[in-house]
Amino acid sequence: MAPDLDTHAVGTLFDLLDEFLELRDERDGLNRIFAAHEQWRRLREQNGCNATDATTCPTVRWFRAASRIKPNTPNLDNDH
């Protein structure tokens, strides 16, 4: 991996970890994270996406931490 790409990947990793920690600390955040993960896991299981030759798989809209939501942008339930 090129050094600039590696630096970007590490920055993205820490940004996502920071957002996860923010979301976890919000009202009912951990339950919302768990529910989205369970939905994602069930959809992958039902559609054979756990197989290595799967070509398309369903996606789940993941929650965003309130501090990461842009005004006037549609989102899942960010009324929290």
N, C-alpha and C positions, 0 to 999 in steps of 0.2 A: 504494500500500500504506500502510496506517495506520502511524504511527510505532511503536506498541507491537508491531504484527505484524512490522514490519521489524526491530526489535530482537530479537524472538524468533527470526526466521529467521537472523539473523547469529549469534546464540548457538548455535543448533542446528548451523549449518554448522561452527563452530569446535569444537563438541563431537564431531561426527562425524569431523572431521579428526584430532582428538586421539585418538579411539578407533582410527582407522585406523593411526596411527603406533604406538600401543601394540600392536595386533595384529601389525603388520609386524615388530616387534621380538621377538615371542614365538618359541618353537621352531617352525620350519617355517611361520611365519606368512605370509610372502609367497607361498609355494607354495599354502597353503590359500586365500588371497585370490584368487590367479590361477585355481585350480581352480573355485571357486564362480562367478567371473566367466565362465569358459568355459562352464560348465553353463548359466548364465543366458543367455548369448549364443546357444548352440545351441538351447535351448528356444524362444527368441523367433524364431529363424530357421525352425525346423520348424513352428511354429504360425502363421506369417504375422503375427507381432506387429510386424514392422518396417514394416508398411503403416500409413498414417495412419488408416485406417478400422477398425483392429482393435478389437474390443469387449472381449474378455477375453484375458488372457495368463497363462501359467504363472508361478509364482513360485519362487524358490530361497531356502532358509533360509541366510542369511549367518551367518558365524561372528561371535562377539563376543569382545572382548578379555577376558581372565580377570578383570581388575579390574572389569569391568562386569556380571559374572554374579551374579545373586542366588542365595544358597544354596537348595538344594532346588528349583531350577527346571530342568526338562528342557532340554537343549541338544544341540548336534551332537556335538562330540567334545572337550569341554573337559577332557580328561584330560591335557592337555599341561603 
